[in-house]
Amino acid sequence: MTDAVRHIPITRLKGVGPAQSQKLEKLGIRTLQDLLLHLPHRFEDRTKITPIFDLKLDQGAVIEGEIMTSKIQFGRRRSLLVTLRDPSGQVGIRFFHFSKAQQTAINQLSKMRCFGIPRRGQSGLELYHPDYSDAAKATLASTLTPVYPVTEGVSQNLLRRLIQQAMTLPEIKAGLPTLIPYSPYPDLIPCIQHLHMPPKEADTEALTLGLDPRQRVLALEELTAHQIGLLSFKRQLSFRVAPALKPDEKRIRNFSTHLGFTLTGAQQRVIEEIATDLGQNHPMLRLIQGDVGSGKTVVAAYAALIALSAGHQVAVMAPTEILAEQHLQTFTAWFAPLSIEPVLLTGKLNSPTRKTRLASLATGEAQLLIGTHALFQDEVQFRDLGLIIIDEQHRFGVNQRMALRDKGRRSDSTPHQLIMTATPIPRTLTMTVYASMDCSIIDELPPGRQKIQTKVVASTRRTEIMTRLEIACRDGAQAYWVCTLIETSETLRAQAAEVVLSELQERLPALKIAMVHGRMHQREKAEVMSDFQAGKIHILVATTVIEVGVDVPNASFMVIENAERLGLTQLHQLRGRVGRGQQESYCLLLYDPPLGKLSKQRLAVLRDSQDGFHIAEQDLAMRGPGDVLGERQSGDVVFKIADLRRDEDLIPKAHHLAQTLIASSENQAAALIRRWGGAIEEYQEA
């Protein structure tokens, strides 16, 4: 198998025409390489016959016996029950979906061999819909039988046949040399064959967990290729030209004087790192990580001021209109003494206003633009964009970020990029998802930031909570009541926002209660949030739309329904909406009892810690990268073999190997990129 196999279409195999190839494509299988790297997720032992007496509940086994009876049973569900007997005992074989032809074929057999998983049935242990055949013609498997991830129209038997057929092709037999130095497996084909068809004495637990040394070799190759792609992108970026932006010290001192508060040491350190980057003549690509309430926005304002003072435009992109409008208010107040007027561009602007603002951007009259996804539109053009600030990077994909950067890109210059996130990112993910960026961490909270008292409470205490909430609101507090659903669902056991709103209004008639959710019109949503910020609303019933950036210092109480349904990182973000003022704040995590062991452990992490980085590490360990970063961002990093949780210990090694190969063997590094391809190439082309 040479690397050319990644270009050989799956239709090269017998039995795969256009229709079947479309079904295989749903599994990401387009080429022979895709097929061979589509590994089983578990295995069945069909290498030996198990006496019926020795069958164990939920443990798959091959049995063989004489057919004693075969009859249709009528009850709640019509079924065909076949009784099979061997010298050790008898067992029922049950089919709920069967045809007359199938029944006839079974009746013509005297002995049957089948593989199935014993379940508790009407007649004791039963096998439901097992794989079966005529015992006289059956043969035992010589290796463990793989079980693959499948989709509609793609069966286990089809994938097994295709893998076996692929292994006979001359391109595969030619071998596939490993591209990792000092690998214990110089040829990867025996590794791949072992992973698809392991011998019966193989360690199935290690294979299932992805800990077989052959899987680890493939995972290391893939992780190294990914690191090469990201580090190459970072290296290429250093050869591009960007405007060297020097700080106007007088304006910065003036800005600091009017701020009204003192920066923390961490904020000052990160601002200096940004200023150093902006002073270079190649593009900055820096990620700012900061826990909830650490003061990232003012750091971004300093970066913007450096670019604006140098005569360049700045674009600030937020994930929601609510957050964009909040940034507009904040930046307007901060920059007013310097006569800098930010401009807002969102989807809800009327046509004349939008046209005017687009024109002012194109001429350079508008210096500081704040907006949402509307900034991606083709009609948005800048005269001289020097800096892009993206808030909550995990809400945007890599391609979106690059699209905005390209708007400011000229033949002779590329804008700087500053990316902020309040989602603390575990070191493992920083080395993979964000390896192409320089990272700064604001690891200090401003003085006076209140610790949030967090409690895990059963939903059976709702009445007690509402009474306590009423007392707090009468004393001047405001509260969020967060729900995971907007309306009642037939399939999910979760409190819906509409139901909670009605319940609160009925029980607490003296309080002003409103609701905000993602389906509302942007203008209506903004009006509700504005009223809440102004103190006109006591309790805001909300979906997780308030997760990002909403700042209401008077809000000191939060109730989160069905907290067991949300990830730790998301819960931490939600909790960060309170505790922004001087008063003591509370967050109640409601759950529907009984609570499982893992859910108890997860909620205990949040109850006992306010450290977003510790919480993110625990979230990664318990849930995975997609849940920590959000589906969109995690979708940019899709591995065929590697798993960021399982293979965390390989990431530093992959990083070191990538650096070594880039420095000493560019051909080998390029070969790794070609072999593993995929999302990596997007970074290289960026």
C-alpha positions as CSV (number, residue, x, y, z in Angstrom):
1,M,0.0,0.0,0.0
2,T,1.6,3.2,-1.2
3,D,0.3,6.6,-0.3
4,A,-1.3,6.6,-3.7
5,V,-4.0,4.5,-2.1
6,R,-5.5,7.6,-0.6
7,H,-6.5,8.6,-4.2
8,I,-8.0,5.3,-5.2
9,P,-11.8,5.6,-5.0
10,I,-13.8,3.0,-3.1
11,T,-15.6,2.1,-6.3
12,R,-12.4,0.2,-7.3
13,L,-13.7,-2.6,-5.1
14,K,-16.2,-5.1,-6.5
15,G,-19.8,-4.5,-5.4
16,V,-19.4,-0.7,-4.9
17,G,-21.2,1.2,-7.5
18,P,-22.3,4.9,-7.4
19,A,-25.3,4.2,-5.1
20,Q,-23.3,2.2,-2.6
21,S,-20.4,4.7,-2.6
22,Q,-22.8,7.4,-1.6
23,K,-23.9,5.4,1.4
24,L,-20.3,4.7,2.3
25,E,-19.6,8.4,2.0
26,K,-21.9,9.0,5.0
27,L,-19.2,7.2,7.0
28,G,-16.5,9.3,5.6
29,I,-15.4,6.5,3.3
30,R,-14.5,7.8,-0.2
31,T,-11.1,6.1,-0.8
32,L,-9.4,2.8,0.0
33,Q,-7.4,4.6,2.7
34,D,-10.6,5.9,4.3
35,L,-11.9,2.3,4.4
36,L,-8.8,0.9,6.0
37,L,-8.7,3.6,8.6
38,H,-12.4,3.0,9.5
39,L,-11.5,0.8,12.5
40,P,-13.9,-1.4,14.4
41,H,-15.2,-0.2,17.8
42,R,-15.5,-3.7,19.3
43,F,-15.0,-7.3,18.4
44,E,-16.9,-10.6,18.7
45,D,-15.4,-14.0,19.3
46,R,-16.8,-16.4,16.7
47,T,-13.8,-18.7,16.8
48,K,-15.3,-21.4,19.1
49,I,-18.7,-23.0,19.9
50,T,-20.0,-22.4,23.4
51,P,-22.3,-25.1,25.0
52,I,-25.8,-23.7,25.6
53,F,-25.5,-24.4,29.3
54,D,-22.5,-22.0,29.5
55,L,-24.2,-19.1,27.9
56,K,-24.0,-15.9,29.9
57,L,-26.3,-12.9,29.9
58,D,-25.2,-10.1,27.4
59,Q,-22.1,-12.0,26.4
60,G,-22.1,-12.9,22.6
61,A,-21.4,-16.5,21.7
62,V,-21.5,-19.1,18.9
63,I,-23.9,-22.0,19.6
64,E,-24.8,-25.0,17.6
65,G,-27.8,-27.3,18.2
66,E,-30.6,-29.4,16.9
67,I,-33.8,-27.6,16.0
68,M,-36.5,-29.0,18.3
69,T,-39.4,-26.7,17.5
70,S,-40.2,-23.7,15.2
71,K,-43.5,-21.9,15.7
72,I,-45.1,-18.5,15.5
73,Q,-46.2,-17.0,18.8
74,F,-48.8,-14.3,19.2
75,G,-48.8,-11.9,22.1
76,R,-48.0,-8.2,22.3
77,R,-45.7,-8.8,19.3
78,R,-45.9,-11.5,16.7
79,S,-42.6,-13.5,16.7
80,L,-41.1,-16.7,15.4
81,L,-39.6,-18.8,18.2
82,V,-37.1,-21.5,17.4
83,T,-36.0,-23.9,20.2
84,L,-32.4,-25.1,19.8
85,R,-30.9,-28.0,21.9
86,D,-27.4,-29.3,22.3
87,P,-26.2,-32.0,24.9
88,S,-25.8,-29.3,27.6
89,G,-29.3,-27.7,27.3
90,Q,-31.7,-25.7,25.2
91,V,-32.3,-22.1,24.4
92,G,-34.9,-20.0,22.5
93,I,-34.0,-18.2,19.2
94,R,-36.6,-15.4,18.6
95,F,-37.3,-13.4,15.4
96,F,-39.7,-10.4,15.6
97,H,-39.2,-9.6,11.9
98,F,-39.4,-12.6,9.6
99,S,-40.8,-13.7,6.3
100,K,-42.6,-16.8,5.2
101,A,-39.6,-17.8,3.1
102,Q,-37.3,-17.4,6.2
103,Q,-39.6,-19.5,8.3
104,T,-39.7,-22.2,5.6
105,A,-35.8,-22.2,5.2
106,I,-35.4,-22.6,9.0
107,N,-37.9,-25.5,9.1
108,Q,-35.8,-27.3,6.4
109,L,-32.7,-27.3,8.7
110,S,-32.0,-30.1,11.2
111,K,-29.2,-28.3,12.9
112,M,-28.4,-24.6,13.2
113,R,-25.3,-22.6,14.1
114,C,-25.8,-19.1,15.2
115,F,-24.1,-16.1,16.9
116,G,-26.1,-13.8,19.2
117,I,-26.2,-12.1,22.5
118,P,-28.3,-13.8,25.2
119,R,-31.1,-11.7,26.7
120,R,-33.7,-12.5,29.3
121,G,-36.9,-13.6,27.4
122,Q,-40.2,-15.3,28.0
123,S,-38.6,-18.7,28.1
124,G,-35.4,-17.8,30.0
125,L,-32.3,-16.8,28.1
126,E,-33.1,-16.1,24.4
127,L,-31.1,-14.9,21.4
128,Y,-32.9,-12.2,19.4
129,H,-32.3,-12.1,15.6
130,P,-28.9,-13.9,15.7
131,D,-26.7,-14.4,12.7
132,Y,-27.5,-18.1,11.7
133,S,-26.6,-20.7,9.1
134,D,-26.9,-24.4,8.4
135,A,-24.6,-26.1,10.8
136,A,-23.6,-28.6,8.1
137,K,-22.1,-25.8,6.0
138,A,-20.9,-23.4,8.7
139,T,-17.2,-22.7,9.5
140,L,-15.8,-21.1,12.6
141,A,-13.9,-17.8,12.2
142,S,-10.2,-17.9,12.4
143,T,-9.9,-14.4,13.8
144,L,-12.0,-12.2,16.0
145,T,-14.9,-10.6,14.1
146,P,-14.9,-6.8,13.8
147,V,-18.0,-4.7,14.6
148,Y,-17.8,-1.3,12.8
149,P,-19.6,2.0,13.1
150,V,-22.3,1.7,10.4
151,T,-25.1,3.8,8.8
152,E,-28.3,3.1,6.9
153,G,-27.6,1.0,3.9
154,V,-24.1,-0.1,5.0
155,S,-24.1,-3.5,6.9
156,Q,-21.4,-5.1,9.0
157,N,-21.1,-7.9,6.5
158,L,-20.5,-5.4,3.6
159,L,-17.7,-3.6,5.5
160,R,-16.1,-6.9,6.4
161,R,-16.2,-8.1,2.8
162,L,-14.8,-4.8,1.5
163,I,-11.9,-4.8,4.0
164,Q,-11.0,-8.4,3.1
165,Q,-11.1,-7.6,-0.6
166,A,-9.0,-4.5,-0.1
167,M,-6.3,-6.4,1.7
168,T,-5.8,-8.6,-1.4
169,L,-5.1,-5.6,-3.8
170,P,-1.5,-5.2,-5.0
171,E,-1.3,-1.6,-3.8
172,I,-2.0,-2.8,-0.3
173,K,0.3,-5.8,-0.4
174,A,3.1,-3.4,-1.4
175,G,3.2,-2.2,2.2
176,L,2.9,1.2,3.8
177,P,6.1,2.5,5.5
178,T,5.6,4.4,8.7
179,L,6.6,8.1,8.6
180,I,7.5,8.3,12.3
181,P,11.2,7.9,13.2
182,Y,12.1,4.9,15.4
183,S,8.6,3.3,15.1
184,P,8.3,-0.3,16.4
185,Y,6.2,-1.0,13.3
186,P,8.1,0.0,10.1
187,D,5.3,-1.3,7.9
188,L,1.8,-0.2,8.9
189,I,-0.1,-2.8,6.8
190,P,0.3,-5.6,9.4
191,C,-0.8,-3.1,12.0
192,I,-4.0,-2.3,10.0
193,Q,-4.7,-5.9,9.3
194,H,-4.3,-6.8,13.0
195,L,-6.7,-4.0,13.9
196,H,-9.4,-5.2,11.5
197,M,-8.8,-9.0,11.9
198,P,-7.0,-9.6,15.2
199,P,-6.1,-13.2,16.1
200,K,-8.4,-14.9,18.7
201,E,-5.8,-14.6,21.4
202,A,-5.6,-10.8,21.0
203,D,-6.2,-8.5,23.9
204,T,-9.8,-7.4,23.0
205,E,-10.0,-4.9,25.9
206,A,-6.9,-3.0,24.7
207,L,-8.3,-3.0,21.1
208,T,-11.7,-1.8,22.2
209,L,-10.2,1.0,24.4
210,G,-7.8,2.0,21.6
211,L,-4.8,1.1,23.6
212,D,-3.3,-1.6,21.4
213,P,0.2,-0.5,20.5
214,R,-0.6,-0.6,16.7
215,Q,-3.5,1.8,17.3
216,R,-1.2,4.0,19.2
217,V,1.3,4.1,16.4
218,L,-1.4,5.2,13.9
219,A,-2.7,7.8,16.4
220,L,0.8,9.2,16.9
221,E,1.2,9.5,13.1
222,E,-2.1,11.3,12.8
223,L,-1.4,13.7,15.7
224,T,2.1,14.4,14.4
225,A,0.6,15.2,11.0
226,H,-1.9,17.6,12.6
227,Q,0.8,19.3,14.5
228,I,2.9,19.7,11.4
229,G,0.0,21.3,9.7
230,L,-0.6,23.8,12.4
231,L,3.1,24.6,13.0
232,S,3.6,25.0,9.3
233,F,0.7,27.5,9.2
234,K,2.3,29.4,12.0
235,R,5.6,29.4,10.2
236,Q,4.1,30.6,6.9
237,L,2.3,33.4,8.8
238,S,5.6,34.7,10.0
239,F,6.7,35.2,6.3
240,R,3.6,37.4,5.6
241,V,3.7,41.1,5.9
242,A,1.5,43.1,8.3
243,P,1.5,46.7,9.3
244,A,3.9,47.3,12.2
245,L,1.7,49.2,14.7
246,K,3.5,51.3,17.3
247,P,1.6,52.4,20.4
248,D,0.8,56.1,20.9
249,E,1.9,56.3,24.5
250,K,0.2,59.7,25.1
251,R,-3.2,58.4,23.9
252,I,-2.8,55.2,25.9
253,R,-2.1,57.2,29.1
254,N,-5.1,59.3,28.4
255,F,-7.2,56.2,27.9
256,S,-6.0,54.7,31.1
257,T,-6.7,57.9,33.1
258,H,-10.4,57.9,32.0
259,L,-11.0,54.2,32.6
260,G,-11.9,54.5,36.2
261,F,-10.2,51.3,37.4
262,T,-6.8,49.8,37.6
263,L,-5.7,46.9,35.5
264,T,-4.6,43.7,37.1
265,G,-1.0,42.5,36.7
266,A,-2.2,39.7,34.3
267,Q,-4.0,42.3,32.1
268,Q,-0.9,44.5,31.9
269,R,1.3,41.5,31.0
270,V,-1.1,40.4,28.2
271,I,-1.4,43.9,26.9
272,E,2.4,44.1,26.7
273,E,2.5,40.8,24.8
274,I,-0.1,42.1,22.3
275,A,1.8,45.4,21.9
276,T,5.0,43.5,21.1
277,D,3.2,41.4,18.5
278,L,1.5,44.4,16.9
279,G,4.9,46.1,16.6
280,Q,6.2,43.4,14.3
281,N,5.8,43.5,10.5
282,H,4.3,40.0,10.3
283,P,0.7,39.2,11.3
284,M,-0.1,38.6,15.0
285,L,-2.3,35.5,15.7
286,R,-2.8,35.5,19.4
287,L,-5.4,33.7,21.6
288,I,-6.4,35.4,24.9
289,Q,-7.7,33.0,27.4
290,G,-9.4,34.3,30.5
291,D,-11.8,33.0,33.0
292,V,-15.2,34.5,33.4
293,G,-14.9,38.1,34.6
294,S,-11.1,38.3,34.2
295,G,-11.3,41.5,32.1
296,K,-10.6,40.4,28.5
297,T,-12.7,43.2,26.9
298,V,-10.5,46.0,28.3
299,V,-7.4,44.1,27.0
300,A,-9.0,44.1,23.6
301,A,-9.7,47.8,23.9
302,Y,-6.0,48.5,24.4
303,A,-5.2,46.4,21.4
304,A,-7.8,48.3,19.3
305,L,-6.4,51.7,20.5
306,I,-2.9,50.8,19.3
307,A,-4.2,50.0,15.8
308,L,-6.5,53.0,15.7
309,S,-3.8,55.3,16.8
310,A,-1.6,54.0,13.9
311,G,-4.3,55.0,11.4
312,H,-5.8,51.5,10.8
313,Q,-9.3,50.2,11.0
314,V,-10.4,47.6,13.7
315,A,-13.1,45.0,13.4
316,V,-14.6,43.4,16.6
317,M,-16.7,40.3,16.0
318,A,-19.1,38.9,18.6
319,P,-21.2,35.7,18.4
320,T,-24.5,37.3,19.2
321,E,-26.3,40.7,18.6
322,I,-26.8,41.1,22.4
323,L,-23.0,40.8,23.0
324,A,-22.2,43.0,20.0
325,E,-24.5,45.7,21.4
326,Q,-23.0,45.3,24.8
327,H,-19.5,45.8,23.3
328,L,-20.8,48.9,21.5
329,Q,-21.9,50.4,24.8
330,T,-18.7,49.6,26.5
331,F,-16.3,50.7,23.8
332,T,-18.4,53.9,23.2
333,A,-18.0,54.8,26.9
334,W,-14.3,54.0,27.0
335,F,-13.3,55.8,23.8
336,A,-15.6,58.9,24.1
337,P,-12.8,60.9,25.7
338,L,-10.6,60.1,22.7
339,S,-13.3,61.1,20.2
340,I,-13.4,57.6,18.8
341,E,-16.9,56.5,17.8
342,P,-17.5,52.8,17.3
343,V,-20.0,51.7,14.6
344,L,-22.3,48.7,14.9
345,L,-23.1,46.4,12.0
346,T,-25.7,43.6,12.6
347,G,-28.4,41.9,10.7
348,K,-31.2,44.0,12.1
349,L,-30.1,47.4,10.7
350,N,-32.5,49.0,8.3
351,S,-31.3,49.4,4.7
352,P,-30.5,53.2,4.7
353,T,-28.4,52.9,7.9
354,R,-26.7,49.8,6.7
355,K,-25.8,51.4,3.4
356,T,-24.4,54.5,5.1
357,R,-22.2,52.4,7.5
358,L,-20.9,50.2,4.7
359,A,-19.9,53.3,2.7
360,S,-18.1,54.8,5.8
361,L,-16.2,51.5,6.2
362,A,-15.1,51.5,2.6
363,T,-13.8,55.1,2.7
364,G,-12.2,54.6,6.1
365,E,-14.3,57.2,7.9
366,A,-15.6,54.4,10.2
367,Q,-12.5,53.4,12.2
368,L,-13.9,50.9,14.7
369,L,-16.5,48.4,13.6
370,I,-18.4,46.1,16.0
371,G,-20.6,43.4,14.6
372,T,-21.8,39.8,14.3
373,H,-21.8,37.2,11.4
374,A,-23.0,40.1,9.3
375,L,-19.3,41.0,8.9
376,F,-18.8,38.0,6.7
377,Q,-21.1,39.3,3.9
378,D,-19.4,40.2,0.6
379,E,-20.6,43.8,0.7
380,V,-18.6,44.5,3.8
381,Q,-15.3,46.1,2.6
382,F,-12.7,47.9,4.6
383,R,-10.3,50.6,3.4
384,D,-7.4,49.6,5.7
385,L,-8.2,46.9,8.2
386,G,-5.3,46.5,10.5
387,L,-6.7,44.4,13.4
388,I,-9.4,41.8,13.8
389,I,-10.7,41.0,17.3
390,I,-12.8,37.9,17.6
391,D,-14.8,37.3,20.8
392,E,-15.6,33.8,21.8
393,Q,-13.6,32.0,19.1
394,H,-15.2,28.6,19.8
395,R,-18.4,30.0,18.4
396,F,-16.8,30.4,14.9
397,G,-15.2,27.9,12.7
398,V,-11.7,28.2,11.3
399,N,-13.1,29.0,7.8
400,Q,-15.2,31.9,9.2
401,R,-12.3,33.4,10.9
402,M,-10.2,33.2,7.7
403,A,-13.0,34.7,5.7
404,L,-13.0,37.8,7.9
405,R,-9.2,38.0,7.8
406,D,-9.3,37.9,3.9
407,K,-11.5,41.0,3.9
408,G,-8.6,43.0,5.2
409,R,-6.0,41.2,3.2
410,R,-4.2,43.2,0.4
411,S,-1.5,42.0,-1.9
412,D,1.0,43.7,0.4
413,S,-0.5,43.2,3.9
414,T,-2.4,40.9,6.1
415,P,-4.3,42.2,9.2
416,H,-3.4,41.1,12.8
417,Q,-5.8,38.8,14.6
418,L,-6.6,38.8,18.3
419,I,-8.9,36.0,19.5
420,M,-10.6,36.0,22.9
421,T,-12.3,33.2,24.7
422,A,-13.9,32.9,28.1
423,T,-14.0,29.1,27.7
424,P,-10.8,28.0,29.5
425,I,-9.1,25.5,27.2
426,P,-7.3,22.5,28.6
427,R,-3.6,22.3,27.7
428,T,-4.3,19.2,25.6
429,L,-6.7,21.1,23.4
430,T,-4.4,24.2,23.3
431,M,-1.7,22.0,21.8
432,T,-4.0,20.6,19.2
433,V,-6.8,23.0,18.2
434,Y,-4.8,26.2,18.9
435,A,-1.3,25.1,18.2
436,S,-1.0,27.6,15.3
437,M,-1.5,30.5,17.7
438,D,0.5,32.2,20.4
439,C,-1.5,32.0,23.7
440,S,-1.8,34.5,26.5
441,I,-3.7,33.7,29.8
442,I,-5.3,36.3,32.0
443,D,-4.9,34.3,35.2
444,E,-6.0,36.9,37.7
445,L,-9.5,38.2,38.5
446,P,-10.0,42.0,39.3
447,P,-10.2,42.8,43.0
448,G,-13.7,42.7,44.5
449,R,-14.9,39.9,42.2
450,Q,-17.3,37.9,44.4
451,K,-17.1,34.1,44.9
452,I,-20.4,32.6,43.8
453,Q,-22.0,30.2,46.3
454,T,-22.9,27.1,44.3
455,K,-25.3,24.5,45.5
456,V,-26.6,21.2,43.9
457,V,-30.3,21.0,44.7
458,A,-33.0,18.5,43.8
459,S,-35.9,19.9,41.7
460,T,-38.3,18.7,44.3
461,R,-37.4,21.8,46.3
462,R,-38.6,24.3,43.7
463,T,-41.3,25.9,45.9
464,E,-38.6,26.6,48.6
465,I,-36.3,28.1,46.0
466,M,-39.1,30.4,44.6
467,T,-39.9,31.7,48.1
468,R,-36.2,32.5,48.7
469,L,-36.0,34.1,45.3
470,E,-39.0,36.4,46.0
471,I,-37.4,37.6,49.2
472,A,-34.1,38.4,47.4
473,C,-35.8,40.2,44.6
474,R,-37.9,42.3,47.0
475,D,-34.6,43.4,48.6
476,G,-33.4,44.6,45.2
477,A,-31.7,41.6,43.7
478,Q,-32.2,40.3,40.2
479,A,-32.1,36.7,39.0
480,Y,-31.7,34.4,36.0
481,W,-33.7,31.2,35.8
482,V,-32.1,29.1,33.0
483,C,-33.8,26.3,31.1
484,T,-32.4,23.9,28.5
485,L,-35.6,23.9,26.5
486,I,-37.9,26.6,25.1
487,E,-41.1,24.5,25.1
488,T,-42.1,21.2,26.5
489,S,-40.7,18.1,24.7
490,E,-42.3,14.7,24.5
491,T,-38.9,13.0,24.4
492,L,-36.8,15.0,26.9
493,R,-37.5,15.1,30.6
494,A,-36.5,18.7,31.1
495,Q,-38.2,21.9,32.4
496,A,-39.1,24.2,29.5
497,A,-38.7,28.0,29.7
498,E,-42.4,28.6,28.8
499,V,-43.6,26.4,31.6
500,V,-41.2,27.9,34.1
501,L,-42.3,31.4,33.1
502,S,-46.0,30.6,33.7
503,E,-45.2,28.9,37.0
504,L,-43.1,31.8,38.3
505,Q,-45.7,34.4,37.2
506,E,-48.4,32.4,39.0
507,R,-46.4,31.9,42.2
508,L,-44.7,35.3,42.3
509,P,-47.3,37.8,41.0
510,A,-45.7,40.8,42.7
511,L,-42.5,40.4,40.6
512,K,-41.8,41.5,37.1
513,I,-40.8,38.3,35.2
514,A,-39.8,38.0,31.5
515,M,-38.3,35.5,29.1
516,V,-35.6,35.5,26.5
517,H,-34.7,32.7,24.1
518,G,-33.0,32.0,20.8
519,R,-36.1,31.9,18.7
520,M,-37.2,35.4,19.6
521,H,-36.7,38.3,17.1
522,Q,-33.4,40.0,17.7
523,R,-35.1,43.4,18.4
524,E,-37.5,41.8,20.9
525,K,-34.6,39.9,22.6
526,A,-32.6,43.1,22.8
527,E,-35.5,45.0,24.4
528,V,-35.9,42.3,27.1
529,M,-32.2,42.3,27.9
530,S,-32.1,46.1,28.0
531,D,-35.0,46.2,30.5
532,F,-33.2,43.5,32.6
533,Q,-30.0,45.5,32.5
534,A,-32.0,48.6,33.6
535,G,-33.5,46.8,36.6
536,K,-37.0,46.8,35.2
537,I,-37.2,43.0,35.3
538,H,-36.7,41.0,38.6
539,I,-36.4,37.5,37.1
540,L,-35.3,36.7,33.6
541,V,-36.3,33.2,32.4
542,A,-33.8,32.3,29.7
543,T,-32.3,29.5,27.6
544,T,-28.6,29.1,27.4
545,V,-28.6,32.1,25.0
546,I,-27.4,34.2,28.0
547,E,-24.3,32.0,28.3
548,V,-21.9,34.4,26.6
549,G,-20.9,37.9,27.7
550,V,-24.1,39.3,29.1
551,D,-23.1,41.8,31.9
552,V,-25.7,42.7,34.5
553,P,-23.9,43.6,37.8
554,N,-27.1,43.6,39.9
555,A,-27.9,40.0,39.0
556,S,-26.8,38.0,42.0
557,F,-29.0,34.9,41.8
558,M,-29.1,32.1,39.2
559,V,-31.1,28.9,39.0
560,I,-30.2,26.3,36.3
561,E,-32.8,23.7,35.5
562,N,-31.7,20.2,34.6
563,A,-28.0,21.1,35.3
564,E,-27.2,17.4,34.8
565,R,-27.9,17.8,31.0
566,L,-25.3,20.5,30.5
567,G,-21.5,20.3,30.3
568,L,-19.3,21.6,33.1
569,T,-17.8,24.3,30.8
570,Q,-21.2,25.6,29.8
571,L,-22.4,25.6,33.3
572,H,-19.4,27.6,34.4
573,Q,-20.1,30.1,31.6
574,L,-23.7,30.4,32.7
575,R,-22.7,30.8,36.4
576,G,-20.4,33.6,35.3
577,R,-23.4,35.8,34.5
578,V,-23.8,36.5,38.3
579,G,-21.3,37.7,40.8
580,R,-20.4,40.8,38.8
581,G,-21.5,43.3,41.4
582,Q,-20.6,43.8,45.1
583,Q,-23.3,41.7,46.6
584,E,-22.9,38.0,47.5
585,S,-24.2,35.8,44.6
586,Y,-25.7,32.3,44.4
587,C,-26.0,29.6,41.7
588,L,-28.4,26.7,42.3
589,L,-27.9,23.7,40.1
590,L,-31.3,21.9,39.9
591,Y,-31.4,18.2,38.9
592,D,-34.2,15.6,38.5
593,P,-33.6,12.8,41.0
594,P,-32.3,10.2,41.0
595,L,-28.9,11.4,39.9
596,G,-26.4,9.0,38.4
597,K,-22.9,8.5,39.8
598,L,-21.2,10.3,36.9
599,S,-23.7,13.2,37.0
600,K,-23.0,13.6,40.8
601,Q,-19.3,13.7,40.2
602,R,-19.7,16.3,37.4
603,L,-21.9,18.6,39.4
604,A,-19.6,18.3,42.4
605,V,-16.7,19.6,40.4
606,L,-18.7,22.8,39.7
607,R,-19.9,23.1,43.2
608,D,-16.4,22.8,44.7
609,S,-14.4,24.9,42.1
610,Q,-14.6,28.4,40.6
611,D,-11.4,27.8,38.5
612,G,-12.4,27.6,34.9
613,F,-9.3,25.9,33.8
614,H,-9.7,23.1,36.4
615,I,-13.3,22.7,35.4
616,A,-12.4,22.6,31.7
617,E,-9.9,19.8,32.3
618,Q,-12.5,17.8,34.2
619,D,-15.0,18.4,31.4
620,L,-12.6,17.2,28.8
621,A,-11.9,14.1,30.9
622,M,-15.6,13.3,31.4
623,R,-17.2,14.4,28.1
624,G,-14.7,15.2,25.3
625,P,-13.4,18.0,23.1
626,G,-16.6,18.6,21.2
627,D,-18.5,19.4,24.4
628,V,-15.7,21.6,25.8
629,L,-15.3,23.8,22.7
630,G,-18.7,23.5,21.1
631,E,-19.7,21.5,18.1
632,R,-18.7,24.0,15.5
633,Q,-15.1,24.4,16.7
634,S,-14.6,20.7,17.5
635,G,-15.8,20.0,14.0
636,D,-12.6,21.7,12.7
637,V,-10.5,19.0,14.3
638,V,-11.8,15.6,13.2
639,F,-9.4,12.7,13.8
640,K,-9.7,9.3,12.1
641,I,-7.7,7.3,14.7
642,A,-6.6,9.6,17.5
643,D,-8.8,10.6,20.4
644,L,-7.8,13.7,22.4
645,R,-8.8,12.2,25.8
646,R,-7.4,8.7,25.3
647,D,-4.2,9.8,23.6
648,E,-3.5,12.9,25.7
649,D,-0.1,11.5,26.6
650,L,0.9,11.3,22.9
651,I,0.3,15.0,22.1
652,P,3.6,16.4,23.6
653,K,5.5,13.7,21.7
654,A,3.6,14.5,18.5
655,H,4.4,18.2,19.0
656,H,8.1,17.4,19.4
657,L,8.2,15.1,16.4
658,A,6.5,17.7,14.3
659,Q,9.1,20.3,15.3
660,T,11.9,17.9,14.5
661,L,10.5,16.8,11.1
662,I,9.8,20.4,10.0
663,A,13.4,21.3,10.9
664,S,15.2,18.2,9.6
665,S,13.0,16.5,7.0
666,E,10.6,18.6,5.1
667,N,9.9,15.8,2.6
668,Q,8.8,13.5,5.4
669,A,6.7,16.2,7.0
670,A,5.0,16.8,3.7
671,A,4.4,13.1,3.3
672,L,2.7,12.9,6.6
673,I,0.4,15.8,5.7
674,R,-0.5,14.2,2.4
675,R,-1.2,10.8,4.1
676,W,-3.5,12.2,6.8
677,G,-4.8,15.3,4.8
678,G,-8.3,16.5,5.7
679,A,-8.7,19.6,7.9
680,I,-4.9,20.0,8.2
681,E,-4.7,21.3,4.6
682,E,-7.1,24.1,5.4
683,Y,-4.6,25.6,7.9
684,Q,-1.8,25.3,5.4
685,E,-3.7,27.1,2.7
686,A,-4.8,29.8,5.2
